[in-house]
Amino acid sequence: MAEADHKILSAEIKLGSQYYFYMETQTALAVPDEDNCIVVYSSIQAPEYAESTISRCLGIPEHNVCVITRRVGGGFGGKAMKAIPVATACALAAYNLRRPVRMYMNRKTDMKTTGGRHPMEVTYNVGFKEDGKITALHLDILINAGIGTDISPIIPLFMVGAIKKYDWGAFSFDIKVCRTNHSSKSAMRGPGEVQGTFISEAVIEHVASVLSMDVDSFNMCNKWRQRGISRVPIVHEVLLRSNPGKVSILGDGSVAVEVGGIELGQGLWTKVKQMTAFSLSAIKCDGMGDFLDKIRIIQANTLSLIQEGLTAGSTTSECSCEAVRICCNILVERLTRIKENLQEQMGSVEWGILILEGCNRWR
């Protein structure tokens, strides 16, 4: 700060919350099953988390709880942790009453309970040179986490990653996650990164305003020319998670695929279906022309495919495709040996004949 020609001290930024506005509000259906079990149909981004919570709430083993998610009508992070209380409440009522229970929140109730993005109050001190070069920045940030923990402890990590996209010189910060009497805040599209980006751009705009720097003066002094209303760079850390997959070829040649990723409207099922068709086509059999029609993606089921994890972070589709690709490569390797034997006897081999022969050999 001592090297700065100009200083802005104790400037304030206030960031409000945001609601998700997904098409489908929080919903769940719980159905009691035999042997002290329960089946829960939940619109959730993390079925495995709901299974664990329901198990602890009801006092039964996790293998007695089956959470099924076919698809989610929009999530943006709001169907990750916030769907768990709804699924658990349904399960508790169904388990005690021994009858199906369904819950579907209206929009007003959903808006009150899901919390949304974290509001923040920011105070900053920034020092800068006459030419606009920033030499120091200090941030004091209060994060309104609401009444519960949720994912709030990791919000500062994402914020700092987004803020450090610029060279601030001497950069320091004091971030406090505050418990308040508001509804618990949760993950929302780019949690922490959106707020961090806004803070960075607000500081830059403030400095430019003090120095009376505008787009024209920038274009006169730089090789690169700015056009349009504004230009906002964003840094997003890509996190790859392990994701399970299972590919089953049935006796008639049709294919059933299961993956840990949840279809939220982002096209995950379409990508997985295309990857399955592409990978299995390496077998190069006759009669595989319209192979996509032979493939079906099965809804997520916590007892059928375990360790599904969380669908978030913009990478679950790709991780699911990679899991399916590995499964298909193993199947192609097994089927290739059978195909070579059939070719010696028949010449050309159709897909249906190959699968029928494979089923007969492995029985």
C-alpha positions as CSV (number, residue, x, y, z in Angstrom):
1,M,0.0,0.0,0.0
2,A,3.0,2.3,0.7
3,E,4.0,2.3,-3.0
4,A,0.5,3.5,-4.2
5,D,0.0,7.0,-5.6
6,H,-3.7,6.8,-4.8
7,K,-5.8,4.9,-2.2
8,I,-9.4,4.0,-1.8
9,L,-10.1,3.2,1.8
10,S,-13.1,1.5,3.5
11,A,-15.2,1.2,0.3
12,E,-18.2,-1.1,0.7
13,I,-20.0,-3.6,-1.5
14,K,-23.2,-5.4,-0.6
15,L,-24.2,-8.5,-2.4
16,G,-27.7,-9.9,-2.1
17,S,-29.0,-13.4,-2.4
18,Q,-30.5,-15.1,-5.5
19,Y,-33.2,-17.8,-5.8
20,Y,-32.7,-20.8,-8.1
21,F,-36.0,-20.6,-10.1
22,Y,-35.7,-24.1,-11.4
23,M,-38.9,-25.3,-13.2
24,E,-39.6,-28.2,-10.8
25,T,-39.7,-27.3,-7.1
26,Q,-38.5,-29.7,-4.4
27,T,-40.4,-32.9,-4.5
28,A,-40.2,-36.5,-3.3
29,L,-42.3,-39.7,-3.0
30,A,-41.6,-42.4,-0.4
31,V,-43.1,-45.9,-0.6
32,P,-42.6,-48.5,2.2
33,D,-41.3,-51.8,1.0
34,E,-41.0,-55.3,2.5
35,D,-38.3,-56.4,5.0
36,N,-38.3,-53.1,6.8
37,C,-37.1,-51.3,3.6
38,I,-38.2,-48.0,1.9
39,V,-38.0,-46.7,-1.6
40,V,-37.7,-43.0,-2.1
41,Y,-38.2,-41.2,-5.5
42,S,-36.4,-37.9,-5.1
43,S,-35.6,-35.0,-7.4
44,I,-32.0,-34.6,-6.2
45,Q,-28.5,-34.1,-7.5
46,A,-27.0,-36.4,-4.9
47,P,-29.1,-39.5,-4.3
48,E,-26.3,-41.2,-2.2
49,Y,-26.4,-38.3,0.3
50,A,-30.1,-38.7,0.7
51,E,-29.8,-42.4,1.2
52,S,-27.3,-41.9,4.0
53,T,-29.4,-39.2,5.8
54,I,-32.6,-41.3,5.5
55,S,-30.8,-44.3,6.9
56,R,-29.6,-42.4,10.0
57,C,-33.0,-40.8,10.5
58,L,-34.9,-44.0,10.4
59,G,-32.3,-46.1,12.2
60,I,-32.0,-48.7,9.5
61,P,-29.1,-49.9,7.4
62,E,-28.4,-48.1,4.2
63,H,-29.1,-51.3,2.2
64,N,-32.7,-50.9,3.4
65,V,-33.0,-47.5,1.7
66,C,-33.3,-47.2,-2.0
67,V,-33.3,-43.7,-3.5
68,I,-34.2,-43.4,-7.2
69,T,-33.8,-40.4,-9.4
70,R,-34.9,-40.5,-12.9
71,R,-34.3,-36.9,-13.8
72,V,-34.3,-33.5,-12.1
73,G,-36.4,-30.6,-13.5
74,G,-33.6,-28.0,-13.1
75,G,-31.1,-27.9,-10.2
76,F,-28.3,-25.2,-10.4
77,G,-27.1,-26.5,-7.0
78,G,-30.5,-26.1,-5.3
79,K,-31.3,-29.9,-5.6
80,A,-28.0,-30.9,-4.0
81,M,-28.3,-30.5,-0.2
82,K,-31.7,-28.8,-0.1
83,A,-33.5,-31.8,-1.5
84,I,-32.3,-34.0,1.3
85,P,-34.7,-32.7,4.0
86,V,-37.7,-33.1,1.7
87,A,-36.7,-36.7,0.8
88,T,-36.0,-37.5,4.5
89,A,-39.3,-36.0,5.7
90,C,-41.3,-38.1,3.2
91,A,-39.3,-41.2,4.1
92,L,-40.0,-40.7,7.9
93,A,-43.7,-40.2,7.4
94,A,-44.0,-43.2,5.0
95,Y,-42.0,-45.4,7.3
96,N,-44.1,-44.6,10.4
97,L,-47.5,-44.6,8.6
98,R,-46.7,-47.7,6.4
99,R,-48.2,-46.0,3.4
100,P,-46.9,-43.9,0.5
101,V,-46.2,-40.2,1.2
102,R,-45.6,-37.5,-1.4
103,M,-44.4,-34.0,-0.9
104,Y,-44.3,-31.2,-3.5
105,M,-43.5,-27.7,-2.4
106,N,-45.3,-24.7,-3.9
107,R,-43.1,-21.9,-5.2
108,K,-43.5,-19.7,-2.2
109,T,-42.5,-22.4,0.3
110,D,-39.6,-23.5,-1.9
111,M,-38.2,-19.9,-2.0
112,K,-38.4,-19.6,1.7
113,T,-36.7,-22.9,2.5
114,T,-34.0,-23.3,-0.1
115,G,-32.0,-20.2,0.8
116,G,-30.2,-19.5,-2.5
117,R,-26.9,-17.8,-3.0
118,H,-24.9,-16.4,-0.1
119,P,-25.3,-12.7,0.6
120,M,-22.1,-10.8,1.5
121,E,-20.9,-7.5,2.9
122,V,-17.5,-6.5,1.6
123,T,-15.2,-3.7,2.8
124,Y,-12.0,-3.1,0.8
125,N,-8.9,-0.9,0.7
126,V,-7.0,-0.6,-2.6
127,G,-3.9,1.2,-3.6
128,F,-2.9,2.0,-7.1
129,K,-0.5,4.0,-9.3
130,E,-1.3,6.9,-11.6
131,D,-1.3,4.6,-14.6
132,G,-3.9,2.3,-13.0
133,K,-1.5,-0.4,-11.8
134,I,-2.9,-1.8,-8.6
135,T,-0.2,-2.3,-5.9
136,A,-2.3,-3.6,-2.9
137,L,-5.7,-4.9,-2.0
138,H,-7.2,-5.9,1.3
139,L,-10.7,-7.4,1.6
140,D,-12.9,-7.8,4.7
141,I,-15.7,-10.1,3.8
142,L,-18.7,-11.2,5.9
143,I,-20.6,-14.2,4.4
144,N,-24.2,-14.8,5.5
145,A,-24.4,-18.6,5.8
146,G,-27.8,-18.6,7.4
147,I,-28.9,-21.0,10.2
148,G,-27.1,-24.1,9.0
149,T,-23.7,-25.1,7.7
150,D,-24.5,-26.6,4.3
151,I,-21.5,-25.9,1.9
152,S,-20.8,-22.5,3.4
153,P,-17.3,-23.5,4.8
154,I,-15.9,-24.0,1.3
155,I,-17.3,-20.7,-0.2
156,P,-14.1,-18.7,0.8
157,L,-11.9,-21.2,-1.1
158,F,-13.9,-20.6,-4.4
159,M,-14.0,-16.9,-3.8
160,V,-10.3,-16.5,-3.4
161,G,-9.7,-18.6,-6.5
162,A,-11.9,-16.2,-8.5
163,I,-10.4,-13.0,-7.0
164,K,-6.8,-14.1,-7.7
165,K,-7.4,-14.0,-11.5
166,Y,-5.8,-10.5,-11.3
167,D,-2.4,-9.5,-10.1
168,W,-3.3,-7.3,-7.1
169,G,0.2,-6.8,-5.9
170,A,0.1,-7.2,-2.1
171,F,-3.2,-9.1,-1.6
172,S,-4.7,-9.9,1.8
173,F,-8.1,-10.8,3.0
174,D,-10.2,-11.6,6.1
175,I,-13.2,-13.8,5.3
176,K,-15.7,-14.7,8.0
177,V,-18.6,-17.2,7.5
178,C,-21.4,-15.9,9.7
179,R,-24.2,-17.9,11.3
180,T,-27.5,-15.8,11.2
181,N,-31.2,-16.3,11.7
182,H,-31.8,-16.5,7.9
183,S,-32.6,-19.6,6.0
184,S,-29.5,-21.7,5.3
185,K,-27.7,-20.8,2.1
186,S,-26.4,-23.4,-0.3
187,A,-24.6,-24.0,-3.5
188,M,-25.8,-22.0,-6.5
189,R,-24.3,-22.0,-10.0
190,G,-20.7,-21.1,-9.5
191,P,-20.8,-20.8,-5.7
192,G,-18.3,-18.2,-4.4
193,E,-16.9,-17.7,-7.9
194,V,-19.7,-15.4,-9.0
195,Q,-19.3,-13.2,-5.9
196,G,-15.5,-13.2,-6.2
197,T,-15.7,-12.2,-9.8
198,F,-18.2,-9.4,-9.0
199,I,-15.9,-8.1,-6.2
200,S,-12.9,-8.1,-8.5
201,E,-14.7,-6.2,-11.2
202,A,-16.2,-3.7,-8.8
203,V,-12.7,-2.8,-7.5
204,I,-11.4,-2.4,-11.0
205,E,-14.3,-0.2,-12.0
206,H,-13.8,1.9,-8.9
207,V,-10.1,2.4,-9.6
208,A,-10.9,3.3,-13.3
209,S,-13.5,5.8,-12.2
210,V,-11.2,7.6,-9.8
211,L,-8.5,7.8,-12.5
212,S,-11.2,8.8,-15.2
213,M,-10.0,5.9,-17.3
214,D,-12.5,4.7,-20.0
215,V,-12.5,2.4,-22.9
216,D,-11.1,5.0,-25.4
217,S,-8.1,5.7,-23.2
218,F,-7.5,2.0,-22.8
219,N,-7.6,1.4,-26.5
220,M,-5.1,4.2,-27.2
221,C,-2.5,2.7,-24.9
222,N,-2.9,-1.1,-25.6
223,K,-2.5,-3.5,-28.4
224,W,-5.8,-5.2,-27.7
225,R,-8.9,-3.2,-28.3
226,Q,-12.0,-3.4,-26.1
227,R,-15.4,-3.5,-27.7
228,G,-18.9,-4.0,-26.3
229,I,-20.4,-3.1,-23.0
230,S,-17.8,-4.9,-20.8
231,R,-15.4,-7.8,-20.7
232,V,-15.4,-10.0,-17.6
233,P,-12.7,-12.8,-17.3
234,I,-13.6,-15.7,-15.2
235,V,-11.4,-18.4,-13.6
236,H,-13.1,-21.7,-12.9
237,E,-11.3,-24.6,-11.3
238,V,-12.3,-27.9,-13.0
239,L,-12.7,-30.7,-10.5
240,L,-12.9,-34.2,-11.8
241,R,-14.7,-36.7,-9.6
242,S,-14.7,-40.5,-9.8
243,N,-18.0,-41.6,-11.3
244,P,-19.3,-45.2,-11.7
245,G,-20.8,-46.7,-14.8
246,K,-22.3,-50.0,-15.9
247,V,-23.1,-51.3,-19.4
248,S,-25.2,-54.4,-19.8
249,I,-25.9,-56.1,-23.2
250,L,-29.1,-58.2,-23.1
251,G,-29.8,-61.3,-25.0
252,D,-31.7,-59.6,-27.9
253,G,-28.7,-57.2,-28.4
254,S,-30.3,-54.2,-26.7
255,V,-28.1,-52.3,-24.2
256,A,-28.9,-51.0,-20.7
257,V,-26.6,-48.3,-19.3
258,E,-26.3,-47.0,-15.7
259,V,-24.2,-44.0,-14.6
260,G,-23.7,-42.1,-11.4
261,G,-24.5,-38.7,-13.0
262,I,-28.0,-37.3,-12.8
263,E,-29.8,-35.8,-15.8
264,L,-30.6,-32.2,-14.8
265,G,-31.4,-31.0,-18.3
266,Q,-27.7,-30.6,-19.2
267,G,-27.9,-33.5,-21.7
268,L,-26.0,-36.0,-19.7
269,W,-28.1,-38.9,-20.9
270,T,-27.7,-37.9,-24.5
271,K,-23.9,-37.7,-24.1
272,V,-23.7,-41.1,-22.4
273,K,-25.9,-42.7,-25.0
274,Q,-23.7,-41.3,-27.8
275,M,-20.5,-42.5,-26.1
276,T,-22.0,-46.0,-25.6
277,A,-22.9,-46.2,-29.3
278,F,-19.6,-44.9,-30.4
279,S,-17.5,-47.2,-28.2
280,L,-19.5,-50.4,-29.0
281,S,-19.4,-49.7,-32.7
282,A,-15.7,-50.5,-32.6
283,I,-16.8,-54.2,-32.8
284,K,-17.8,-53.5,-36.5
285,C,-20.6,-55.9,-36.8
286,D,-23.3,-56.0,-39.5
287,G,-26.7,-54.7,-38.6
288,M,-25.4,-51.9,-36.3
289,G,-26.7,-49.0,-38.5
290,D,-29.2,-47.4,-36.1
291,F,-27.5,-48.5,-32.9
292,L,-28.7,-45.6,-30.7
293,D,-32.1,-47.1,-30.8
294,K,-30.8,-50.2,-29.0
295,I,-29.5,-48.2,-26.0
296,R,-31.4,-47.2,-23.0
297,I,-30.1,-45.1,-20.0
298,I,-31.5,-46.4,-16.7
299,Q,-32.5,-44.1,-13.9
300,A,-30.1,-43.6,-10.9
301,N,-30.7,-46.2,-8.2
302,T,-28.5,-46.1,-5.0
303,L,-28.6,-49.9,-4.5
304,S,-27.9,-50.7,-8.1
305,L,-24.9,-48.4,-8.6
306,I,-23.2,-47.3,-5.5
307,Q,-20.8,-44.3,-4.8
308,E,-22.6,-42.1,-7.2
309,G,-21.5,-38.9,-5.6
310,L,-22.7,-35.4,-6.5
311,T,-23.7,-34.2,-9.9
312,A,-22.2,-30.7,-10.0
313,G,-19.2,-28.6,-11.2
314,S,-19.9,-29.0,-15.0
315,T,-17.8,-32.1,-15.3
316,T,-20.2,-35.0,-14.3
317,S,-21.3,-35.6,-17.9
318,E,-17.8,-36.1,-19.1
319,C,-16.9,-38.3,-16.1
320,S,-19.9,-40.5,-16.7
321,C,-19.0,-40.8,-20.4
322,E,-15.5,-41.9,-19.5
323,A,-16.8,-44.6,-17.1
324,V,-19.1,-45.9,-19.9
325,R,-16.2,-45.8,-22.4
326,I,-14.1,-48.0,-20.1
327,C,-17.0,-50.5,-19.7
328,C,-17.6,-50.6,-23.4
329,N,-13.9,-51.2,-24.2
330,I,-13.9,-54.3,-21.9
331,L,-17.0,-55.6,-23.6
332,V,-15.6,-55.0,-27.1
333,E,-12.4,-56.9,-26.1
334,R,-14.4,-59.9,-25.0
335,L,-16.8,-59.9,-28.0
336,T,-13.9,-59.5,-30.5
337,R,-12.6,-63.0,-29.7
338,I,-16.1,-64.5,-30.2
339,K,-16.6,-62.5,-33.5
340,E,-13.3,-63.8,-34.9
341,N,-14.4,-67.4,-34.3
342,L,-17.8,-66.8,-35.9
343,Q,-16.2,-65.1,-38.9
344,E,-14.1,-68.2,-39.6
345,Q,-17.4,-70.2,-39.8
346,M,-19.9,-67.7,-41.2
347,G,-18.0,-64.9,-42.9
348,S,-20.0,-61.7,-41.9
349,V,-21.4,-61.5,-38.4
350,E,-24.5,-59.6,-37.4
351,W,-24.7,-57.9,-34.0
352,G,-27.7,-60.0,-32.8
353,I,-25.9,-63.3,-33.8
354,L,-22.8,-62.2,-32.0
355,I,-24.6,-61.3,-28.7
356,L,-26.7,-64.5,-28.9
357,E,-23.5,-66.6,-29.2
358,G,-21.8,-64.6,-26.4
359,C,-24.8,-65.3,-24.1
360,N,-24.7,-69.0,-24.9
361,R,-21.0,-69.2,-24.1
362,W,-21.2,-67.4,-20.8
363,R,-24.2,-69.3,-19.4
